[in-house]
Amino acid sequence: MRRFSSVIGLTLLASLADGPSAVAQVAVLGKTVHTMAGPPIENGAVLIRNGKIAMVGKADVVSIPDGFRILRAEVVTPGLIDAHSTVGFSGIFNHPHDQDQLERSAPIQPELRAIDAYNAREKLVEWVRNFGITTVHTGHAPGELISGQTTIVKTWGDTIEAAVVVETAAVAATLSPLAQKSDKGKSPGTRGKMMAMLRAEFVKAQDYVKKRETAEADKKPDRNLGLEVLARVLNRELPLMVTANRAQDITSTLRLAKEFNIKLILDGAAESYLLLDEIKAAGIPVIVHPSMQRAWGELENLSFETASKLRQAGIPVALQSGYESYVPKTRVVLFEAALAAANGLTFDQALATITIDAARILGIDARVGSVEAGKDADLALYDGDPFEYTTHCTGVIINGQLVSETPQ
């Protein structure tokens, strides 16, 4: 195995010597290729042309043109997807200057654009990429009633323009004690106040839209960036991603979504296993809290089996890294999926939570999440079972370019 890994590393190192732009035409050979579009392919091959997957199949069937660079690995998977993170907003150090994940000056601020705060050159982006994570849904963190917008990016590119997949992916809200104010006289201080404030803001957005559409030109209300964003939520152009962990808060979230016909994504959802029928009936997908999150406070009843229970109930589910308050500021979804595989999910189901199922929930499955012809050439290469702790990610390909390598 180590001899084979060394060959992989030398092959990848040679590829990088010519720079990422030199690997536009690539063939990846894997002893096992998990396409997530069907059964795994033993002794498989993935042909990449101009940043897209051109062909996938058995290595003895796929014809590799002359001049293509050949990479080899024990296991090949789609590039991994982190369904909810603050990477690029929270930096790798514990310093105020690289912590842009949460603005505390107001409880409701949907106008905060994710693309204005994302740092494509943040070292934490490179760090998670080295584990095979190629796409991240990231943005303003839970902690305020409406903390801001989220974005979806590739973990490669020196600017947000180069990295972005979806400029505005969702509006992040929080229905939990995280968003409550402890200072006397500041709002919201209770669950009832949180719901009342959210409801009032959506009513304002409804009135704002109506007046902008019907009022005479000289009587239209001044533009309100926050209400314009909430209007997009009301029109179901953008989902509202609500972080709620207690069953009580999850129920309130479902009630709010039904009242305003909002496209909802449930985030965190530590006690969602208590409300399987209700969540299933509402048709709501869930991005489950990280398995390794600390079980205290509102998370005291979390379970390693939540993802498997949601899956068994027929509820779309993905995993996330979430946010850590200390270095290195994030978990790694590769290991989160491994824990899920040890607690009720099969290997394929666990891998799906960080590839194709995550892509479907985020609405980007036409581009990423599986190894299929026509999709972005985002691949992760490993020297063994990806869920084994001793396995190394030996190469990462994004948009057909070899962007990370770890010679062994």
KANORUR-V145212 format. One line per field, one symbol per residue. ss: DSSP state (H for helix, E for strand, L for the rest). burial: 1 if it has 9 or more other ideal C-beta (glycine too) atoms within 8 Angstrom, else 0. Layout:
ss=???
burial=???
This chain:
ss=LHHHHHHHHHHHHHHHHLLHHHHLEEEEEEEEEELLLLLLEEEEEEEEELLEEEEEEELLLLLLLLLLEEEEEEEEEELEEEEEELELLELLLLLHHHELLLLLLLLELLLLLHHHLLLLLLHHHHHHHLLLEEEEEEELLLLLLEEEEEEEEELLLLLHHHHEEEEEEEEEEELLHHHLLLLLLLLLLLHHHHHHHHHHHHHHHHHHHHHHHHLLHHHLLLLLHHHHHHHHHHLLLLEEEEEELLHHHHHHHHHHHHHHLLLEEEEELLLHHHLHHHHHHHLLEEEELLLLLLLLHHHLLLLLLHHHHHHHLLLLEEELLELLLLLLLLLLHHHHHHHHHLLLLLHHHHHHLLLHHHHHHHLLLLLLLLLLLLLELLEEEELLLLLLLLLLEEEEEELLEEEEELLL
burial=000111111111101100000011111111011111000010111111101110111110010000011111111111111111111111110000011011100011111111101111010111111111111111111111111111111111100101111101111111110111000000010010111111101101110110110010000100000111111111000111111111101111110110000111111111111011011101011111111010000110010111111110101011111111000011111111111110111000111111111111110110111111001111111111011000111111111111111111
